Amino acid sequence: QVQLAESGGGLVQAGGSLRLSCTASGRTDTIIVMGWHRQAPGKESESVASINLMGDTTYYAPSVTGRVAISTNNAKNTLYLELNSLKPDDAAVYYCEAGDNPGRYTYWGQGTQVAVSS
């Protein structure tokens, strides 16, 4: 089992930045892929970014490409998401996710709220 805990959300003005963190605990040695998705009221869930821990390959949603960076610490048990040039459309609950197979997530965190004021 793997437990995920997010932090770093908050209220920021449009154009500002935030860094979200996700700390993984438990059987972190089984994790192959980690990522973030977001859920805003009235909108579909959107996969924001992901990283394959075996080769550090990354994916970014077109809506955030160029404004967001996903990374891990050296131990690969903490996941980060740098959000820059934030827009009101970026406001959502951001969830950390992890899986033991590429493209398949098995574990999710409780989410951290990001609010953007215009």
Backbone as ProteinMPNN parsed JSONL, in Angstrom:
{"seq_chain_A": "QVQLAESGGGLVQAGGSLRLSCTASGRTDTIIVMGWHRQAPGKESESVASINLMGDTTYYAPSVTGRVAISTNNAKNTLYLELNSLKPDDAAVYYCEAGDNPGRYTYWGQGTQVAVSS", "coords_chain_A": {"N_chain_A": [[0.829, -1.193, 0.0], [0.351, 2.258, -0.639], [0.568, 5.527, 0.579], [-0.525, 8.815, -0.031], [0.075, 12.257, 0.338], [-0.908, 15.48, -0.113], [0.222, 18.905, -0.325], [0.512, 22.508, -0.18], [-1.333, 23.952, -1.645], [-3.475, 26.846, -2.168], [-4.565, 30.312, -2.114], [-4.013, 32.42, -4.798], [-3.027, 35.249, -6.739], [-3.997, 35.924, -10.123], [-1.562, 35.167, -12.527], [0.349, 34.608, -10.705], [2.336, 32.22, -8.779], [2.561, 28.819, -7.601], [3.722, 26.095, -5.618], [3.069, 22.79, -5.51], [3.176, 19.962, -3.37], [3.67, 16.464, -2.917], [3.786, 13.906, -0.757], [4.886, 10.662, -0.59], [4.319, 7.585, 1.07], [4.861, 4.376, 2.65], [4.785, 1.515, 0.572], [6.711, 2.637, -1.352], [8.605, 1.78, -3.094], [7.378, 0.363, -5.042], [6.254, 2.072, -6.825], [5.87, 3.282, -10.094], [4.957, 5.276, -11.767], [3.971, 8.664, -11.356], [1.699, 11.37, -10.81], [-0.366, 14.289, -11.419], [-3.732, 15.226, -11.199], [-6.589, 17.312, -11.826], [-9.614, 18.689, -10.51], [-12.29, 20.648, -11.125], [-15.211, 22.444, -10.076], [-18.083, 21.544, -11.876], [-16.644, 20.88, -14.1], [-14.881, 18.464, -16.131], [-12.662, 15.962, -14.841], [-9.201, 16.509, -15.143], [-6.162, 15.363, -16.4], [-3.172, 16.642, -15.415], [-0.319, 16.569, -15.328], [2.365, 14.194, -15.559], [4.887, 11.845, -14.485], [7.264, 9.437, -15.323], [8.898, 7.358, -13.256], [10.926, 5.633, -13.842], [12.33, 6.496, -16.06], [12.164, 9.19, -16.029], [10.57, 10.468, -17.89], [8.168, 12.82, -18.981], [4.785, 14.104, -18.99], [2.604, 16.614, -20.095], [-0.467, 18.328, -19.869], [-2.043, 19.939, -22.635], [-3.23, 22.331, -21.865], [-1.665, 23.365, -19.866], [0.949, 23.304, -20.614], [4.168, 24.652, -20.734], [3.747, 26.299, -18.617], [3.875, 24.846, -16.352], [5.658, 22.591, -14.25], [6.701, 19.34, -13.535], [8.209, 17.336, -11.062], [10.489, 15.294, -9.09], [11.909, 14.513, -5.848], [15.281, 13.455, -5.014], [15.075, 10.968, -3.798], [12.76, 10.101, -4.816], [10.332, 10.012, -3.511], [8.826, 12.135, -3.049], [6.734, 14.249, -4.747], [6.54, 16.998, -6.939], [4.78, 19.895, -8.134], [5.148, 22.581, -10.021], [3.455, 25.49, -10.486], [2.971, 28.041, -12.662], [2.345, 31.413, -13.841], [-0.414, 31.525, -13.274], [-3.865, 31.071, -14.03], [-7.353, 32.02, -13.779], [-8.772, 29.801, -14.697], [-7.235, 27.716, -13.85], [-7.938, 27.118, -11.309], [-8.847, 24.7, -8.984], [-9.292, 21.509, -7.367], [-6.414, 19.835, -6.718], [-5.092, 16.689, -7.248], [-2.838, 14.26, -6.174], [-1.374, 11.37, -7.654], [-0.493, 7.923, -8.008], [1.114, 5.024, -9.395], [1.745, 1.51, -10.073], [2.207, 0.665, -12.565], [2.943, 1.883, -15.82], [0.79, 4.435, -16.917], [-1.341, 3.62, -15.413], [-3.01, 4.389, -12.575], [-3.058, 3.76, -9.117], [-3.209, 4.707, -6.599], [-4.323, 7.515, -4.729], [-4.221, 10.862, -3.494], [-5.714, 13.046, -1.0], [-6.171, 15.507, -2.002], [-5.523, 18.975, -2.794], [-6.484, 22.324, -2.505], [-6.521, 24.755, -5.021], [-6.854, 28.095, -5.574], [-7.555, 30.845, -7.659], [-7.392, 34.226, -7.981], [-8.799, 36.819, -9.934]], "CA_chain_A": [[0.0, 0.0, 0.0], [1.04, 3.543, -0.709], [-0.229, 6.662, 1.009], [-0.111, 10.066, -0.663], [-0.415, 13.433, 1.058], [-0.58, 16.706, -0.832], [0.28, 20.175, 0.382], [0.98, 23.617, -1.001], [-2.391, 24.709, -2.292], [-3.822, 28.111, -1.539], [-5.124, 31.363, -2.948], [-2.979, 33.212, -5.45], [-3.533, 36.133, -7.778], [-3.707, 35.537, -11.51], [-0.192, 35.495, -12.886], [1.226, 34.159, -9.646], [2.879, 30.864, -8.815], [2.431, 27.944, -6.443], [4.359, 24.791, -5.742], [2.375, 21.725, -4.807], [4.006, 18.828, -2.996], [2.97, 15.227, -2.608], [4.694, 12.993, -0.077], [4.466, 9.264, -0.656], [4.828, 6.72, 2.135], [4.476, 2.977, 2.474], [5.578, 0.742, -0.395], [7.073, 3.558, -2.436], [9.475, 1.085, -4.035], [6.555, -0.233, -6.098], [5.717, 3.131, -7.68], [6.525, 3.472, -11.373], [4.499, 6.53, -12.344], [3.266, 9.591, -10.47], [1.149, 12.478, -11.57], [-1.368, 15.184, -10.838], [-4.901, 15.596, -11.98], [-7.346, 18.346, -11.132], [-11.061, 18.633, -10.634], [-12.954, 21.905, -10.806], [-16.675, 22.29, -10.076], [-18.727, 21.647, -13.172], [-15.728, 20.495, -15.189], [-14.369, 17.105, -16.083], [-11.332, 15.785, -14.289], [-8.171, 16.684, -16.172], [-4.801, 14.968, -16.073], [-2.359, 17.841, -15.6], [1.068, 16.216, -15.621], [2.8, 12.926, -15.001], [6.294, 11.54, -14.65], [7.628, 8.035, -15.195], [10.045, 7.366, -12.362], [11.987, 4.784, -14.368], [13.147, 7.215, -17.024], [11.911, 10.615, -15.852], [9.805, 11.066, -18.972], [7.055, 13.596, -18.458], [3.644, 14.464, -19.833], [1.87, 17.793, -19.659], [-1.683, 18.625, -20.614], [-1.885, 21.13, -23.489], [-3.72, 23.534, -21.187], [-0.686, 23.86, -18.9], [2.301, 23.211, -21.178], [4.907, 25.912, -20.713], [3.485, 27.016, -17.367], [3.883, 23.881, -15.261], [6.78, 21.646, -14.25], [6.572, 18.235, -12.589], [9.521, 16.82, -10.691], [10.544, 14.549, -7.838], [13.171, 14.636, -5.136], [16.205, 12.385, -5.393], [14.589, 9.684, -3.284], [11.548, 9.806, -5.589], [9.168, 9.783, -2.669], [8.094, 13.398, -2.989], [6.403, 14.753, -6.087], [6.266, 18.428, -6.951], [4.164, 20.495, -9.319], [5.318, 24.032, -10.053], [2.422, 26.135, -11.294], [3.346, 29.424, -12.929], [1.42, 32.193, -14.68], [-1.717, 30.925, -13.003], [-5.062, 31.684, -14.573], [-8.558, 31.584, -13.057], [-9.158, 28.46, -15.154], [-6.422, 26.712, -13.162], [-8.514, 26.871, -9.994], [-9.374, 23.339, -8.895], [-8.639, 20.651, -6.377], [-5.34, 19.085, -7.367], [-4.884, 15.401, -6.614], [-1.642, 13.485, -6.498], [-1.701, 9.98, -7.954], [0.685, 7.072, -8.216], [0.776, 3.687, -9.855], [2.844, 0.558, -10.234], [2.326, 0.388, -13.991], [2.787, 3.121, -16.598], [-0.547, 4.699, -17.42], [-2.372, 3.142, -14.507], [-2.86, 4.89, -11.222], [-3.69, 2.903, -8.129], [-3.286, 5.414, -5.338], [-4.638, 8.933, -4.852], [-4.241, 11.642, -2.275], [-6.976, 13.68, -0.639], [-6.327, 16.726, -2.791], [-5.219, 20.284, -2.233], [-7.257, 23.318, -3.248], [-5.845, 25.905, -5.622], [-7.795, 29.145, -5.957], [-6.868, 31.913, -8.387], [-8.216, 35.436, -8.062], [-8.528, 37.605, -11.151]], "C_chain_A": [[0.871, 1.253, 0.0], [0.08, 4.623, -0.231], [0.363, 7.934, 0.397], [-0.715, 11.24, 0.09], [0.052, 14.689, 0.346], [-0.509, 17.9, 0.11], [0.661, 21.256, -0.607], [-0.095, 24.407, -1.714], [-2.66, 26.015, -1.559], [-4.448, 29.063, -2.531], [-3.996, 32.208, -3.506], [-3.632, 34.108, -6.495], [-3.182, 35.592, -9.153], [-2.315, 36.039, -11.874], [0.818, 35.028, -11.863], [1.634, 32.704, -9.801], [2.589, 30.135, -7.515], [3.267, 26.705, -6.697], [3.607, 23.804, -4.867], [3.357, 20.602, -4.522], [3.125, 17.639, -2.684], [3.993, 14.269, -2.005], [4.114, 11.593, -0.097], [5.09, 8.492, 0.492], [4.289, 5.316, 1.927], [5.377, 2.298, 1.453], [5.941, 1.601, -1.608], [7.983, 2.894, -3.461], [8.691, 0.46, -5.185], [6.053, 0.802, -7.108], [6.552, 3.295, -8.945], [6.182, 4.845, -11.965], [3.774, 7.355, -11.285], [2.746, 10.755, -11.297], [0.188, 13.322, -10.756], [-2.568, 15.277, -11.783], [-5.687, 16.613, -11.172], [-8.823, 18.229, -11.443], [-11.633, 19.964, -10.204], [-14.457, 21.698, -10.852], [-17.252, 22.473, -11.468], [-17.865, 21.276, -14.355], [-15.3, 19.05, -15.035], [-12.981, 17.097, -15.449], [-10.314, 15.863, -15.417], [-6.824, 16.206, -15.645], [-3.889, 16.141, -16.4], [-0.934, 17.495, -16.026], [1.38, 14.871, -14.993], [4.278, 12.739, -15.261], [6.5, 10.053, -14.424], [8.924, 7.972, -14.399], [11.191, 6.503, -12.865], [12.893, 5.553, -15.312], [12.97, 8.711, -16.972], [11.223, 11.261, -17.05], [8.56, 11.722, -18.383], [5.972, 13.813, -19.492], [3.014, 15.707, -19.225], [0.619, 17.961, -20.511], [-1.454, 19.876, -21.463], [-2.282, 22.421, -22.774], [-2.69, 24.132, -20.234], [0.738, 23.849, -19.444], [2.951, 24.588, -21.236], [4.725, 26.688, -19.428], [3.684, 26.13, -16.138], [5.112, 22.975, -15.389], [6.558, 20.602, -13.164], [7.965, 17.698, -12.306], [9.408, 16.008, -9.417], [11.843, 14.886, -7.112], [14.051, 13.445, -5.491], [15.723, 11.021, -4.931], [13.333, 9.223, -4.001], [10.386, 9.397, -4.697], [8.406, 11.085, -2.407], [7.941, 13.933, -4.41], [6.069, 16.232, -5.968], [5.538, 18.82, -8.237], [4.304, 22.007, -9.175], [4.276, 24.602, -10.998], [2.797, 27.603, -11.439], [2.316, 30.096, -13.833], [-0.006, 31.675, -14.52], [-2.863, 31.766, -13.545], [-6.262, 31.261, -13.735], [-9.006, 30.177, -13.453], [-8.34, 27.361, -14.5], [-6.979, 26.367, -11.779], [-9.201, 25.512, -9.969], [-8.801, 22.681, -7.648], [-7.644, 19.791, -7.145], [-5.06, 17.818, -6.549], [-3.586, 14.776, -7.111], [-2.055, 12.034, -6.735], [-0.431, 9.212, -8.254], [0.237, 5.694, -8.644], [2.0, 2.819, -10.012], [2.981, 0.074, -11.665], [2.153, 1.689, -14.752], [1.361, 3.272, -17.101], [-1.661, 4.213, -16.529], [-2.08, 3.61, -13.097], [-3.667, 4.028, -10.267], [-3.942, 3.641, -6.82], [-3.543, 6.906, -5.606], [-4.583, 9.597, -3.485], [-5.601, 12.281, -2.062], [-7.205, 14.982, -1.396], [-5.946, 17.977, -2.039], [-5.847, 21.344, -3.132], [-6.351, 24.427, -3.769], [-6.927, 26.889, -6.063], [-7.014, 30.283, -6.601], [-7.817, 33.102, -8.497], [-7.808, 36.256, -9.281], [-8.359, 39.069, -10.825]], "O_chain_A": [[1.965, 1.284, 0.562], [-1.094, 4.624, -0.603], [1.581, 8.1, 0.319], [-1.895, 11.214, 0.439], [1.251, 14.936, 0.215], [-1.098, 17.901, 1.191], [1.079, 20.97, -1.729], [0.199, 25.432, -2.33], [-2.137, 26.253, -0.471], [-4.816, 28.68, -3.641], [-3.124, 32.66, -2.764], [-4.666, 33.76, -7.064], [-2.187, 34.886, -9.32], [-1.942, 37.173, -11.572], [2.021, 35.048, -12.124], [1.328, 32.049, -10.798], [2.396, 30.752, -6.468], [3.492, 26.315, -7.842], [3.522, 23.962, -3.649], [4.252, 20.321, -5.32], [1.984, 17.786, -2.244], [4.951, 13.873, -2.669], [2.981, 11.372, 0.33], [6.247, 8.716, 0.847], [3.378, 5.097, 1.128], [6.594, 2.485, 1.47], [5.528, 1.323, -2.733], [8.119, 3.39, -4.58], [9.278, 0.07, -6.194], [5.488, 0.436, -8.139], [7.774, 3.43, -8.886], [7.026, 5.488, -12.588], [3.062, 6.82, -10.436], [3.291, 11.078, -12.352], [-0.031, 13.089, -9.567], [-2.42, 15.391, -13.0], [-5.472, 16.756, -9.968], [-9.222, 17.736, -12.498], [-11.482, 20.368, -9.051], [-14.932, 20.847, -11.604], [-16.943, 23.447, -12.155], [-18.315, 21.351, -15.499], [-15.352, 18.485, -13.942], [-12.237, 18.075, -15.51], [-10.542, 15.346, -16.511], [-6.4, 16.606, -14.561], [-3.841, 16.586, -17.547], [-0.411, 18.07, -16.98], [0.745, 14.46, -14.023], [4.857, 13.382, -16.137], [5.984, 9.478, -13.465], [9.946, 8.492, -14.845], [12.313, 6.62, -12.372], [14.096, 5.295, -15.364], [13.556, 9.435, -17.777], [11.287, 12.48, -17.211], [7.982, 11.234, -17.412], [6.203, 13.72, -20.698], [2.904, 15.836, -18.006], [0.649, 17.758, -21.725], [-0.736, 20.781, -21.039], [-1.726, 23.483, -23.053], [-2.824, 25.287, -19.832], [1.648, 24.346, -18.78], [2.363, 25.554, -21.722], [5.466, 27.636, -19.168], [3.663, 26.62, -15.008], [5.543, 22.642, -16.492], [6.264, 20.937, -12.017], [8.802, 17.616, -13.205], [8.377, 16.022, -8.744], [12.759, 15.471, -7.692], [13.613, 12.531, -6.189], [15.947, 10.021, -5.614], [12.888, 8.09, -3.819], [9.566, 8.556, -5.064], [7.452, 11.11, -1.628], [8.91, 14.045, -5.16], [5.405, 16.662, -5.025], [5.665, 18.168, -9.273], [3.667, 22.628, -8.325], [4.223, 24.236, -12.172], [2.924, 28.32, -10.447], [1.523, 29.431, -14.499], [-0.706, 31.42, -15.5], [-2.829, 32.996, -13.52], [-6.198, 30.243, -13.047], [-9.558, 29.447, -12.631], [-8.708, 26.189, -14.583], [-6.521, 25.412, -11.152], [-10.033, 25.21, -10.824], [-7.936, 23.238, -6.971], [-8.003, 19.107, -8.104], [-4.826, 17.869, -5.342], [-3.289, 14.771, -8.305], [-2.977, 11.532, -6.092], [0.571, 9.776, -8.695], [-0.859, 5.244, -8.311], [3.13, 3.303, -10.075], [3.775, -0.822, -11.951], [1.317, 2.515, -14.386], [0.791, 2.329, -17.651], [-2.832, 4.384, -16.868], [-1.052, 3.278, -12.506], [-4.792, 3.623, -10.557], [-4.795, 3.238, -6.028], [-3.046, 7.474, -6.579], [-4.862, 8.976, -2.46], [-6.525, 12.079, -2.851], [-8.323, 15.498, -1.421], [-6.031, 18.038, -0.813], [-5.755, 21.272, -4.358], [-5.52, 24.964, -3.036], [-7.813, 26.536, -6.842], [-5.931, 30.64, -6.136], [-8.913, 32.985, -9.044], [-6.627, 36.366, -9.61], [-8.126, 39.878, -11.723]]}, "name": "protein", "num_of_chains": 1, "seq": "QVQLAESGGGLVQAGGSLRLSCTASGRTDTIIVMGWHRQAPGKESESVASINLMGDTTYYAPSVTGRVAISTNNAKNTLYLELNSLKPDDAAVYYCEAGDNPGRYTYWGQGTQVAVSS"}
